[in-house]
């Protein structure tokens, strides 16, 4: 659905697939009764969540995944397209890591990487 592409130096960019988002929204349209105008909103939500996940990898400097929350590896299509966002919050461990970096003033791409425990 998404990918973080790093390149030499400090840069990276997050990619989200329109095709993947369309597939997720179409797959869930039979589970969710929506007026037609909600389709575009759901597409935006799915794409935004994919990009947010990839930016999380960049900010945390990690390729690992959390057991739950925004940084988990697997997300059900029905949850991805759900307009409520409770399950897409940053988990406590990642939140604490980013807060410590911000408090120390060392937030940069060279900062201490973060890693989740293997699952």
N, C-alpha and C positions, 0 to 999 in steps of 0.2 A: 504494500500500500504506500509506503514511504521509504525514503533513503536519505542518509546524510552523506554527502560527498565532500570529502576533505581534499584540499590541495595544498601544495607546498606553501609554507609560511603560516600565517594565522587564519587563513580563510577556510570557509566551508559554506555549502549551501544545502538547504533541505528541499527535497523533491517529494511531491505527493502526486499520485496517479489519478487523473480524472477518470480513466477507465475503471480503475479499482474502486473509486468512490461511487461511480454509477452502478457498478455491479452490487456493491453493498446496499445502496439505496433501493435498487430494483429487487434485490433478494428479500428485503424486509417490507416491501410495500404490501405484501399479502398478510403480514403480521400486524401492521399498523394502519389504522384507517385514518387517512389524512385528506384534506382538501388538496387539489392539484397544486395550488400555489405554495404549499409547504415543501414540495420536492426540492426546489432550489435552496431553501433554508437547510434541509437535511444534507444536501450535497456540500454546502459550506461548512456545516458542523463536522462532517466526516473528514473533509480535507483539512480543516483547522486542527482536528485532533491528531491527524497523521503528522502534520508539520510540527505541532507542539511536541510530540514524542521525539521527533528527530532533533529539534532544537534542544530538548532535554539531554540527549546524548552529547551534543556539542558543549553545553554549559557544564555538564558533569564530567566531561572528558572520559566517557565510558562507552563500552560496547555491550555491557551487561544489562540485565533486565531485572526489574522488581517482581515480587510475587503478586502485587496488586497495584492499582492506581495507574497514573499516566504512563509510567515507564515499564509496564508489563509487556511481555513478548506476544501474548496471544489475547485477542479481543474478539468476542462473538460479534457477528454482523449486526444482530439486533441491538446490542449494547453500543456499538460504534455509531449507529444511526439514531439512537435515542436522544431526544432533544434535551433531556435532563443531563446534568454533567457531574453528578456526585461522585461517580466512580473514576473520574479522569483528573483527580487532584494529584499533586505531587506527594509521594509518600513521605513519612516523617524522616527517614534516614537521609534522603536526598535533600529535603528541605533544610535539615540541620547542617548538612555539608555546605550548601550554597550560602546559608546564613553565616557560617564560620568564615568562609572565603570573603564575603562582603564585609564582615566586621574587621577582618585582618587587613583589608585593603589589598589583598593579593589576588583578586579575581582577574585572571587572564588565561589565555589558552595554554600557558605553561604552568598553571596552578596544579596542585596535587590532584591527580585523578581519583575518581570515586569508583568503587566497585561493589556490586551486589554479590551476596553469597551465591555460589552455584545452586541451582534448583534441581 
